[in-house]
Amino acid sequence: MARARTDPQREPSPTSQEGPPPKYMELGASLYLPATRLDLSGVLNQETLPSLRSVIVCTEDAVHERDLPAALDNLGRTLPRLRRVSLYRFLRPRNPEVLAKIMRLDGLANIDGVVLPKVDEEMLLRYAQILAETPRLLLMPTLETDIVFSRARLERLGRQLLELEQRILCLRIGGNDILHLLGLKRPKQVTLYETPLRAIINELIISFRPLGFELSSPVFEHVDSPHVLRAEVLLDLEHGLWSKTAIHPTQLTTIEDQYRVSATDRALAQEVLATDAPAVFLSHGQMVEPGTHSHWAKRMLERAAVYGWD
């Protein structure tokens, strides 16, 4: 029997510095939208897609260079009209120069944060200088350049990111850009974990998770293979990636349904965190040690609180 909150009630998003900031676990499927969309205000005011948890309005890859002025004009008209809703709203600039223009727009207080594309050691510093005067905005740097092929460079970037630690919600993985660097495109019938991206994702987890940074999973660009998407999300979860980029509204439910927690895992997590739990015990056919499983248990219960359980 299912015992769950199918759509837990969320508080309005803390735009204009009200309320607690967004949490990584609450991002769910983050829908990417080009800033040229004429119905932008409807989506951002949670009218078009009322169950949407987080949205990223893009002026980079989703917008042709010739359409950039129209995209910025559209943003300029839309931001002042936004209301306080439960949707978390982020902007993705094309580059530091476009970010500087966005930072001057009216209505920026209605935005929760910024997704930073093509981040490497130099680009992060350029973005940080522009963002220094708006410490309220949360940041999601995107790892999608040749830096992902160098452990030494990732370590240097990690030290730089620690200086912005309190502002970073998570690090996003730009899967298609990374595959582009390798001259590849993900086939429709395989998950990203059956491509070279698996090794890179493992490297990024090893490089940044010990520093305390969460990571999100790359986009699944095929909208007509939901069974492959479901399989990929389950593998995301096995790697500890709770948030995923979505490119189409039909992907939202497919992704977030997989974030629900099984009743068995929820019960086990509660046993692990019980104040009277022994140092080691057998439960559900497995050895359990609260000393080594408590981190997993806390994340599992947090996930269940947001997405429900079966």
NORUR-V367832 format. One record per pair of residues at least 12 apart in sequence whose C-alpha atoms are under 6 Angstrom apart, sorted by sequence separation. I is the first residue (numbers start at 1). GAP is how many residues later the second one is. If there is no record, write none. Layout:
i:gap
I:GAP
I:GAP
//
This chain:
i:gap
272:18
90:21
35:22
89:22
90:22
92:22
34:23
35:23
89:23
90:23
91:23
92:23
119:23
30:24
31:24
32:24
33:24
34:24
35:24
90:24
113:24
115:24
119:24
217:24
30:25
32:25
33:25
112:25
113:25
114:25
115:25
116:25
117:25
216:25
27:26
80:26
113:26
115:26
116:26
118:26
219:26
27:27
80:27
118:27
216:27
217:27
218:27
219:27
34:28
79:28
139:28
140:28
216:28
269:28
76:29
138:29
139:29
140:29
142:29
138:30
139:30
140:30
141:30
142:30
143:30
144:30
96:31
140:31
142:31
143:31
54:33
59:33
144:33
53:34
54:34
55:34
56:34
57:34
58:34
59:34
60:34
144:34
36:35
54:35
56:35
57:35
59:35
35:36
121:36
41:37
45:37
191:41
172:43
175:43
261:43
170:44
171:44
172:44
173:44
174:44
170:45
173:45
263:46
260:47
262:47
263:47
260:48
261:48
262:48
260:49
13:72
12:73
13:73
12:74
13:74
11:75
13:75
16:93
16:94
15:95
15:96
15:97
24:145
29:214
28:215
29:215
30:215
31:215
32:215
29:216
30:216
31:216
29:217
29:223
6:302
5:303
4:304
4:305
3:307
2:308
//
